């Protein structure tokens, strides 16, 4: 994919993990829920290790990564409820 979020480029790794409580993402040095990522993408400040023009440059990569994850989550709608049931949560 590209380079790490906290490096001079954008994304080296993308991890999407289903848990019994919901989906968890890790992109570079950032981690949280897909909704958390969407909130960060919408802001022009508060990004880990990025400011100003670097946020503007990274935003399309993170939007694309989030879109890919949303397609995957939509394609697997019962994963979270199945895990919650399996783990008794």
Biopython code that builds the backbone (N, CA, C, O; Angstrom):
import numpy as np
from Bio.PDB.StructureBuilder import StructureBuilder

atoms = [
    (1, "UNK", "N", (0.842, -1.176, 0.000)),
    (1, "UNK", "CA", (0.000, 0.000, 0.000)),
    (1, "UNK", "C", (0.883, 1.233, 0.000)),
    (1, "UNK", "O", (1.353, 1.316, -1.134)),
    (2, "UNK", "N", (1.246, 2.058, 0.628)),
    (2, "UNK", "CA", (2.174, 3.171, 0.652)),
    (2, "UNK", "C", (3.079, 3.025, 1.820)),
    (2, "UNK", "O", (3.498, 1.915, 2.149)),
    (3, "UNK", "N", (3.388, 4.094, 2.445)),
    (3, "UNK", "CA", (4.226, 4.064, 3.644)),
    (3, "UNK", "C", (3.399, 4.351, 4.890)),
    (3, "UNK", "O", (2.191, 4.569, 4.805)),
    (4, "UNK", "N", (4.044, 4.351, 6.026)),
    (4, "UNK", "CA", (3.373, 4.483, 7.316)),
    (4, "UNK", "C", (2.784, 5.877, 7.528)),
    (4, "UNK", "O", (3.352, 6.863, 7.059)),
    (5, "UNK", "N", (1.655, 5.969, 8.227)),
    (5, "UNK", "CA", (1.006, 7.247, 8.512)),
    (5, "UNK", "C", (1.964, 8.194, 9.217)),
    (5, "UNK", "O", (1.933, 9.396, 8.954)),
    (6, "UNK", "N", (2.809, 7.692, 10.098)),
    (6, "UNK", "CA", (3.692, 8.579, 10.829)),
    (6, "UNK", "C", (5.017, 8.813, 10.113)),
    (6, "UNK", "O", (5.899, 9.467, 10.669)),
    (7, "UNK", "N", (5.178, 8.312, 8.927)),
    (7, "UNK", "CA", (6.370, 8.585, 8.131)),
    (7, "UNK", "C", (6.047, 9.718, 7.173)),
    (7, "UNK", "O", (5.005, 10.361, 7.300)),
    (8, "UNK", "N", (6.919, 9.965, 6.229)),
    (8, "UNK", "CA", (6.677, 11.068, 5.308)),
    (8, "UNK", "C", (5.587, 10.761, 4.303)),
    (8, "UNK", "O", (5.157, 11.664, 3.586)),
    (9, "UNK", "N", (5.126, 9.530, 4.222)),
    (9, "UNK", "CA", (4.074, 9.174, 3.286)),
    (9, "UNK", "C", (2.789, 8.878, 4.034)),
    (9, "UNK", "O", (2.467, 9.559, 5.008)),
    (10, "UNK", "N", (2.046, 7.864, 3.589)),
    (10, "UNK", "CA", (0.716, 7.706, 4.138)),
    (10, "UNK", "C", (0.468, 6.383, 4.847)),
    (10, "UNK", "O", (0.410, 6.373, 6.077)),
    (11, "UNK", "N", (0.319, 5.281, 4.152)),
    (11, "UNK", "CA", (-0.128, 4.051, 4.805)),
    (11, "UNK", "C", (0.778, 2.890, 4.434)),
    (11, "UNK", "O", (0.913, 2.551, 3.258)),
    (12, "UNK", "N", (1.392, 2.288, 5.428)),
    (12, "UNK", "CA", (2.177, 1.082, 5.205)),
    (12, "UNK", "C", (1.360, -0.145, 5.558)),
    (12, "UNK", "O", (1.484, -1.190, 4.918)),
    (13, "UNK", "N", (0.534, -0.018, 6.565)),
    (13, "UNK", "CA", (-0.250, -1.169, 6.978)),
    (13, "UNK", "C", (-1.674, -0.741, 7.311)),
    (13, "UNK", "O", (-1.937, 0.379, 7.749)),
    (14, "UNK", "N", (-2.560, -1.670, 7.084)),
    (14, "UNK", "CA", (-3.978, -1.467, 7.390)),
    (14, "UNK", "C", (-4.479, -2.768, 7.992)),
    (14, "UNK", "O", (-4.377, -3.831, 7.379)),
    (15, "UNK", "N", (-5.016, -2.674, 9.185)),
    (15, "UNK", "CA", (-5.530, -3.841, 9.867)),
    (15, "UNK", "C", (-6.970, -3.562, 10.264)),
    (15, "UNK", "O", (-7.264, -2.540, 10.885)),
    (16, "UNK", "N", (-7.855, -4.461, 9.908)),
    (16, "UNK", "CA", (-9.270, -4.378, 10.291)),
    (16, "UNK", "C", (-9.599, -5.666, 11.033)),
    (16, "UNK", "O", (-9.513, -6.757, 10.471)),
    (17, "UNK", "N", (-9.978, -5.529, 12.304)),
    (17, "UNK", "CA", (-10.186, -6.697, 13.152)),
    (17, "UNK", "C", (-11.603, -6.687, 13.715)),
    (17, "UNK", "O", (-12.021, -5.701, 14.323)),
    (18, "UNK", "N", (-12.344, -7.774, 13.517)),
    (18, "UNK", "CA", (-13.654, -7.864, 14.157)),
    (18, "UNK", "C", (-13.473, -8.269, 15.618)),
    (18, "UNK", "O", (-12.696, -9.173, 15.925)),
    (19, "UNK", "N", (-14.183, -7.608, 16.502)),
    (19, "UNK", "CA", (-14.199, -7.988, 17.916)),
    (19, "UNK", "C", (-15.656, -8.146, 18.317)),
    (19, "UNK", "O", (-16.553, -7.772, 17.562)),
    (20, "UNK", "N", (-15.894, -8.689, 19.482)),
    (20, "UNK", "CA", (-17.284, -8.873, 19.925)),
    (20, "UNK", "C", (-17.975, -7.534, 20.178)),
    (20, "UNK", "O", (-19.201, -7.481, 20.277)),
    (21, "UNK", "N", (-17.201, -6.458, 20.283)),
    (21, "UNK", "CA", (-17.767, -5.131, 20.539)),
    (21, "UNK", "C", (-17.845, -4.257, 19.300)),
    (21, "UNK", "O", (-18.389, -3.154, 19.361)),
    (22, "UNK", "N", (-17.319, -4.719, 18.186)),
    (22, "UNK", "CA", (-17.342, -3.940, 16.947)),
    (22, "UNK", "C", (-16.029, -4.075, 16.199)),
    (22, "UNK", "O", (-15.133, -4.808, 16.618)),
    (23, "UNK", "N", (-15.926, -3.363, 15.094)),
    (23, "UNK", "CA", (-14.726, -3.415, 14.262)),
    (23, "UNK", "C", (-13.657, -2.493, 14.833)),
    (23, "UNK", "O", (-13.959, -1.399, 15.310)),
    (24, "UNK", "N", (-12.410, -2.941, 14.781)),
    (24, "UNK", "CA", (-11.260, -2.151, 15.237)),
    (24, "UNK", "C", (-10.289, -2.033, 14.067)),
    (24, "UNK", "O", (-10.022, -3.009, 13.367)),
    (25, "UNK", "N", (-9.767, -0.831, 13.864)),
    (25, "UNK", "CA", (-8.820, -0.582, 12.769)),
    (25, "UNK", "C", (-7.481, -0.109, 13.324)),
    (25, "UNK", "O", (-7.412, 0.511, 14.385)),
    (26, "UNK", "N", (-6.438, -0.411, 12.594)),
    (26, "UNK", "CA", (-5.117, 0.149, 12.857)),
    (26, "UNK", "C", (-4.517, 0.523, 11.515)),
    (26, "UNK", "O", (-4.398, -0.310, 10.616)),
    (27, "UNK", "N", (-4.142, 1.785, 11.392)),
    (27, "UNK", "CA", (-3.483, 2.291, 10.184)),
    (27, "UNK", "C", (-2.263, 3.060, 10.662)),
    (27, "UNK", "O", (-2.384, 4.104, 11.304)),
    (28, "UNK", "N", (-1.086, 2.533, 10.344)),
    (28, "UNK", "CA", (0.136, 3.186, 10.795)),
    (28, "UNK", "C", (0.128, 3.323, 12.300)),
    (28, "UNK", "O", (-0.014, 2.330, 13.014)),
    (29, "UNK", "N", (0.283, 4.558, 12.800)),
    (29, "UNK", "CA", (0.336, 4.797, 14.251)),
    (29, "UNK", "C", (-1.043, 5.039, 14.855)),
    (29, "UNK", "O", (-1.158, 5.194, 16.071)),
    (30, "UNK", "N", (-2.093, 5.075, 14.035)),
    (30, "UNK", "CA", (-3.438, 5.365, 14.515)),
    (30, "UNK", "C", (-4.200, 4.066, 14.724)),
    (30, "UNK", "O", (-4.020, 3.110, 13.970)),
    (31, "UNK", "N", (-5.066, 4.027, 15.763)),
    (31, "UNK", "CA", (-5.984, 2.896, 15.924)),
    (31, "UNK", "C", (-7.281, 3.397, 16.533)),
    (31, "UNK", "O", (-7.297, 4.381, 17.273)),
    (32, "UNK", "N", (-8.359, 2.715, 16.216)),
    (32, "UNK", "CA", (-9.678, 3.063, 16.713)),
    (32, "UNK", "C", (-10.741, 2.401, 15.864)),
    (32, "UNK", "O", (-10.453, 1.471, 15.110)),
    (33, "UNK", "N", (-11.957, 2.872, 15.982)),
    (33, "UNK", "CA", (-13.070, 2.312, 15.196)),
    (33, "UNK", "C", (-13.121, 2.989, 13.829)),
    (33, "UNK", "O", (-12.539, 4.058, 13.645)),
    (34, "UNK", "N", (-13.808, 2.378, 12.877)),
    (34, "UNK", "CA", (-13.992, 3.041, 11.581)),
    (34, "UNK", "C", (-14.658, 4.414, 11.727)),
    (34, "UNK", "O", (-14.304, 5.348, 11.008)),
    (35, "UNK", "N", (-15.606, 4.545, 12.637)),
    (35, "UNK", "CA", (-16.246, 5.850, 12.851)),
    (35, "UNK", "C", (-15.263, 6.866, 13.422)),
    (35, "UNK", "O", (-15.312, 8.047, 13.079)),
    (36, "UNK", "N", (-14.368, 6.400, 14.296)),
    (36, "UNK", "CA", (-13.324, 7.294, 14.818)),
    (36, "UNK", "C", (-12.440, 7.807, 13.689)),
    (36, "UNK", "O", (-12.075, 8.982, 13.658)),
    (37, "UNK", "N", (-12.099, 6.915, 12.761)),
    (37, "UNK", "CA", (-11.259, 7.325, 11.630)),
    (37, "UNK", "C", (-11.995, 8.335, 10.765)),
    (37, "UNK", "O", (-11.404, 9.325, 10.334)),
    (38, "UNK", "N", (-13.269, 8.100, 10.506)),
    (38, "UNK", "CA", (-14.057, 9.042, 9.706)),
    (38, "UNK", "C", (-14.079, 10.424, 10.359)),
    (38, "UNK", "O", (-13.984, 11.440, 9.670)),
    (39, "UNK", "N", (-14.202, 10.460, 11.683)),
    (39, "UNK", "CA", (-14.190, 11.741, 12.405)),
    (39, "UNK", "C", (-12.842, 12.441, 12.257)),
    (39, "UNK", "O", (-12.793, 13.653, 12.050)),
    (40, "UNK", "N", (-11.744, 11.683, 12.362)),
    (40, "UNK", "CA", (-10.425, 12.278, 12.222)),
    (40, "UNK", "C", (-10.215, 12.816, 10.806)),
    (40, "UNK", "O", (-9.697, 13.918, 10.625)),
    (41, "UNK", "N", (-10.619, 12.033, 9.811)),
    (41, "UNK", "CA", (-10.454, 12.439, 8.418)),
    (41, "UNK", "C", (-11.161, 13.764, 8.154)),
    (41, "UNK", "O", (-10.669, 14.586, 7.382)),
    (42, "UNK", "N", (-12.300, 13.974, 8.785)),
    (42, "UNK", "CA", (-13.099, 15.186, 8.558)),
    (42, "UNK", "C", (-12.479, 16.438, 9.178)),
    (42, "UNK", "O", (-12.868, 17.556, 8.841)),
    (43, "UNK", "N", (-11.517, 16.253, 10.081)),
    (43, "UNK", "CA", (-10.911, 17.396, 10.773)),
    (43, "UNK", "C", (-9.640, 17.858, 10.069)),
    (43, "UNK", "O", (-9.007, 17.099, 9.335)),
    (44, "UNK", "N", (-9.286, 19.097, 10.304)),
    (44, "UNK", "CA", (-8.055, 19.652, 9.754)),
    (44, "UNK", "C", (-6.961, 19.779, 10.812)),
    (44, "UNK", "O", (-5.908, 20.362, 10.553)),
    (45, "UNK", "N", (-7.208, 19.242, 11.982)),
    (45, "UNK", "CA", (-6.195, 19.231, 13.037)),
    (45, "UNK", "C", (-6.449, 18.048, 13.939)),
    (45, "UNK", "O", (-7.497, 17.407, 13.852)),
    (46, "UNK", "N", (-5.494, 17.752, 14.811)),
    (46, "UNK", "CA", (-5.655, 16.636, 15.729)),
    (46, "UNK", "C", (-5.252, 15.294, 15.150)),
    (46, "UNK", "O", (-5.577, 14.250, 15.715)),
    (47, "UNK", "N", (-4.543, 15.310, 14.021)),
    (47, "UNK", "CA", (-4.058, 14.069, 13.429)),
    (47, "UNK", "C", (-2.751, 13.680, 14.104)),
    (47, "UNK", "O", (-1.958, 14.558, 14.446)),
    (48, "UNK", "N", (-2.505, 12.390, 14.305)),
    (48, "UNK", "CA", (-1.226, 11.998, 14.894)),
    (48, "UNK", "C", (-0.090, 12.239, 13.895)),
    (48, "UNK", "O", (-0.106, 11.732, 12.773)),
    (49, "UNK", "N", (0.860, 13.000, 14.323)),
    (49, "UNK", "CA", (2.088, 13.236, 13.565)),
    (49, "UNK", "C", (1.869, 13.824, 12.174)),
    (49, "UNK", "O", (2.645, 13.545, 11.259)),
    (50, "UNK", "N", (0.833, 14.626, 12.002)),
    (50, "UNK", "CA", (0.596, 15.317, 10.727)),
    (50, "UNK", "C", (-0.048, 16.665, 10.999)),
    (50, "UNK", "O", (-0.902, 16.799, 11.876)),
    (51, "UNK", "N", (0.379, 17.666, 10.226)),
    (51, "UNK", "CA", (-0.179, 19.013, 10.348)),
    (51, "UNK", "C", (-0.287, 19.638, 8.962)),
    (51, "UNK", "O", (0.422, 19.253, 8.032)),
    (52, "UNK", "N", (-1.189, 20.612, 8.845)),
    (52, "UNK", "CA", (-1.291, 21.429, 7.640)),
    (52, "UNK", "C", (-1.395, 20.656, 6.346)),
    (52, "UNK", "O", (-2.285, 19.824, 6.171)),
    (53, "UNK", "N", (-0.463, 20.942, 5.428)),
    (53, "UNK", "CA", (-0.483, 20.319, 4.103)),
    (53, "UNK", "C", (-0.331, 18.805, 4.159)),
    (53, "UNK", "O", (-0.805, 18.098, 3.270)),
    (54, "UNK", "N", (0.325, 18.309, 5.197)),
    (54, "UNK", "CA", (0.493, 16.857, 5.323)),
    (54, "UNK", "C", (-0.852, 16.186, 5.573)),
    (54, "UNK", "O", (-1.091, 15.086, 5.074)),
    (55, "UNK", "N", (-1.726, 16.822, 6.329)),
    (55, "UNK", "CA", (-3.077, 16.285, 6.529)),
    (55, "UNK", "C", (-3.823, 16.252, 5.204)),
    (55, "UNK", "O", (-4.468, 15.257, 4.871)),
    (56, "UNK", "N", (-3.735, 17.328, 4.461)),
    (56, "UNK", "CA", (-4.400, 17.402, 3.158)),
    (56, "UNK", "C", (-3.887, 16.321, 2.219)),
    (56, "UNK", "O", (-4.665, 15.738, 1.464)),
    (57, "UNK", "N", (-2.598, 16.049, 2.255)),
    (57, "UNK", "CA", (-2.001, 15.037, 1.388)),
    (57, "UNK", "C", (-2.415, 13.625, 1.810)),
    (57, "UNK", "O", (-2.647, 12.766, 0.959)),
    (58, "UNK", "N", (-2.504, 13.389, 3.093)),
    (58, "UNK", "CA", (-2.824, 12.044, 3.583)),
    (58, "UNK", "C", (-4.308, 11.708, 3.520)),
    (58, "UNK", "O", (-4.672, 10.537, 3.415)),
    (59, "UNK", "N", (-5.158, 12.712, 3.583)),
    (59, "UNK", "CA", (-6.602, 12.494, 3.677)),
    (59, "UNK", "C", (-7.146, 11.530, 2.603)),
    (59, "UNK", "O", (-7.879, 10.608, 2.960)),
    (60, "UNK", "N", (-6.825, 11.697, 1.303)),
    (60, "UNK", "CA", (-7.411, 10.784, 0.311)),
    (60, "UNK", "C", (-7.004, 9.320, 0.511)),
    (60, "UNK", "O", (-7.787, 8.417, 0.218)),
    (61, "UNK", "N", (-5.800, 9.083, 1.002)),
    (61, "UNK", "CA", (-5.368, 7.717, 1.253)),
    (61, "UNK", "C", (-6.180, 7.093, 2.382)),
    (61, "UNK", "O", (-6.601, 5.940, 2.292)),
    (62, "UNK", "N", (-6.397, 7.862, 3.444)),
    (62, "UNK", "CA", (-7.175, 7.348, 4.566)),
    (62, "UNK", "C", (-8.648, 7.195, 4.197)),
    (62, "UNK", "O", (-9.306, 6.264, 4.662)),
    (63, "UNK", "N", (-9.169, 8.090, 3.372)),
    (63, "UNK", "CA", (-10.551, 7.946, 2.885)),
    (63, "UNK", "C", (-10.689, 6.658, 2.078)),
    (63, "UNK", "O", (-11.676, 5.937, 2.223)),
    (64, "UNK", "N", (-9.704, 6.366, 1.229)),
    (64, "UNK", "CA", (-9.744, 5.141, 0.422)),
    (64, "UNK", "C", (-9.643, 3.905, 1.308)),
    (64, "UNK", "O", (-10.350, 2.923, 1.085)),
    (65, "UNK", "N", (-8.766, 3.947, 2.314)),
    (65, "UNK", "CA", (-8.628, 2.815, 3.232)),
    (65, "UNK", "C", (-9.935, 2.578, 3.992)),
    (65, "UNK", "O", (-10.368, 1.438, 4.158)),
    (66, "UNK", "N", (-10.551, 3.657, 4.446)),
    (66, "UNK", "CA", (-11.823, 3.546, 5.162)),
    (66, "UNK", "C", (-12.910, 2.987, 4.247)),
    (66, "UNK", "O", (-13.699, 2.142, 4.669)),
    (67, "UNK", "N", (-12.956, 3.446, 3.014)),
    (67, "UNK", "CA", (-13.952, 2.937, 2.059)),
    (67, "UNK", "C", (-13.775, 1.434, 1.840)),
    (67, "UNK", "O", (-14.757, 0.693, 1.793)),
    (68, "UNK", "N", (-12.536, 0.988, 1.707)),
    (68, "UNK", "CA", (-12.262, -0.438, 1.533)),
    (68, "UNK", "C", (-12.752, -1.225, 2.753)),
    (68, "UNK", "O", (-13.370, -2.280, 2.610)),
    (69, "UNK", "N", (-12.477, -0.714, 3.934)),
    (69, "UNK", "CA", (-12.927, -1.390, 5.150)),
    (69, "UNK", "C", (-14.448, -1.421, 5.234)),
    (69, "UNK", "O", (-15.024, -2.428, 5.645)),
    (70, "UNK", "N", (-15.096, -0.343, 4.856)),
    (70, "UNK", "CA", (-16.567, -0.310, 4.901)),
    (70, "UNK", "C", (-17.172, -1.331, 3.924)),
    (70, "UNK", "O", (-18.191, -1.948, 4.233)),
    (71, "UNK", "N", (-16.559, -1.511, 2.765)),
    (71, "UNK", "CA", (-17.032, -2.532, 1.820)),
    (71, "UNK", "C", (-16.884, -3.916, 2.446)),
    (71, "UNK", "O", (-17.796, -4.739, 2.365)),
    (72, "UNK", "N", (-15.743, -4.167, 3.064)),
    (72, "UNK", "CA", (-15.512, -5.463, 3.710)),
    (72, "UNK", "C", (-16.514, -5.701, 4.841)),
    (72, "UNK", "O", (-17.078, -6.789, 4.958)),
    (73, "UNK", "N", (-16.732, -4.678, 5.673)),
    (73, "UNK", "CA", (-17.684, -4.819, 6.782)),
    (73, "UNK", "C", (-19.096, -5.076, 6.263)),
    (73, "UNK", "O", (-19.827, -5.887, 6.830)),
    (74, "UNK", "N", (-19.475, -4.399, 5.205)),
    (74, "UNK", "CA", (-20.812, -4.599, 4.622)),
    (74, "UNK", "C", (-20.950, -6.005, 4.033)),
    (74, "UNK", "O", (-22.039, -6.579, 4.019)),
    (75, "UNK", "N", (-19.838, -6.547, 3.549)),
    (75, "UNK", "CA", (-19.852, -7.887, 2.965)),
    (75, "UNK", "C", (-19.882, -8.974, 4.042)),
    (75, "UNK", "O", (-20.150, -10.137, 3.740)),
    (76, "UNK", "N", (-19.613, -8.606, 5.280)),
    (76, "UNK", "CA", (-19.596, -9.545, 6.400)),
    (76, "UNK", "C", (-20.444, -8.986, 7.555)),
    (76, "UNK", "O", (-19.920, -8.722, 8.637)),
    (77, "UNK", "N", (-21.747, -8.807, 7.324)),
    (77, "UNK", "CA", (-22.591, -8.102, 8.304)),
    (77, "UNK", "C", (-22.808, -8.833, 9.618)),
    (77, "UNK", "O", (-23.120, -8.191, 10.621)),
    (78, "UNK", "N", (-22.658, -10.133, 9.650)),
    (78, "UNK", "CA", (-22.977, -10.862, 10.891)),
    (78, "UNK", "C", (-21.747, -11.208, 11.721)),
    (78, "UNK", "O", (-21.876, -11.845, 12.766)),
    (79, "UNK", "N", (-20.577, -10.811, 11.288)),
    (79, "UNK", "CA", (-19.347, -11.183, 12.000)),
    (79, "UNK", "C", (-19.368, -10.717, 13.449)),
    (79, "UNK", "O", (-19.053, -11.501, 14.345)),
    (80, "UNK", "N", (-19.729, -9.469, 13.701)),
    (80, "UNK", "CA", (-19.682, -8.929, 15.053)),
    (80, "UNK", "C", (-20.693, -9.634, 15.950)),
    (80, "UNK", "O", (-20.351, -10.032, 17.064)),
    (81, "UNK", "N", (-21.916, -9.795, 15.492)),
    (81, "UNK", "CA", (-22.923, -10.472, 16.323)),
    (81, "UNK", "C", (-22.557, -11.944, 16.538)),
    (81, "UNK", "O", (-22.811, -12.487, 17.613)),
    (82, "UNK", "N", (-21.970, -12.589, 15.544)),
    (82, "UNK", "CA", (-21.526, -13.973, 15.705)),
    (82, "UNK", "C", (-20.436, -14.081, 16.771)),
    (82, "UNK", "O", (-20.457, -14.997, 17.593)),
    (83, "UNK", "N", (-19.487, -13.147, 16.755)),
    (83, "UNK", "CA", (-18.427, -13.159, 17.765)),
    (83, "UNK", "C", (-18.987, -12.886, 19.152)),
    (83, "UNK", "O", (-18.597, -13.540, 20.119)),
    (84, "UNK", "N", (-19.892, -11.933, 19.257)),
    (84, "UNK", "CA", (-20.499, -11.608, 20.550)),
    (84, "UNK", "C", (-21.224, -12.831, 21.113)),
    (84, "UNK", "O", (-21.132, -13.125, 22.305)),
    (85, "UNK", "N", (-21.938, -13.530, 20.250)),
    (85, "UNK", "CA", (-22.655, -14.739, 20.680)),
    (85, "UNK", "C", (-21.677, -15.824, 21.092)),
    (85, "UNK", "O", (-21.847, -16.469, 22.127)),
    (86, "UNK", "N", (-20.650, -16.022, 20.273)),
    (86, "UNK", "CA", (-19.662, -17.066, 20.537)),
    (86, "UNK", "C", (-18.929, -16.802, 21.855)),
    (86, "UNK", "O", (-18.648, -17.730, 22.614)),
    (87, "UNK", "N", (-18.626, -15.547, 22.118)),
    (87, "UNK", "CA", (-17.858, -15.186, 23.322)),
    (87, "UNK", "C", (-18.750, -14.803, 24.489)),
    (87, "UNK", "O", (-18.260, -14.392, 25.541)),
    (88, "UNK", "N", (-20.072, -14.936, 24.304)),
    (88, "UNK", "CA", (-21.009, -14.676, 25.393)),
    (88, "UNK", "C", (-21.073, -13.223, 25.824)),
    (88, "UNK", "O", (-21.216, -12.931, 27.012)),
    (89, "UNK", "N", (-20.967, -12.312, 24.870)),
    (89, "UNK", "CA", (-21.005, -10.876, 25.214)),
    (89, "UNK", "C", (-22.277, -10.239, 24.722)),
    (89, "UNK", "O", (-22.484, -9.042, 24.918)),
]
sb = StructureBuilder()
sb.init_structure("model")
sb.init_model(0)
sb.init_chain("A")
sb.init_seg("    ")
for serial, (resi, resn, name, xyz) in enumerate(atoms, 1):
    if name == "N":
        sb.init_residue(resn, " ", resi, " ")
    sb.init_atom(name, np.array(xyz, "f"), 0.0, 1.0, " ", f" {name:<3s}", serial, name[0])
structure = sb.get_structure()
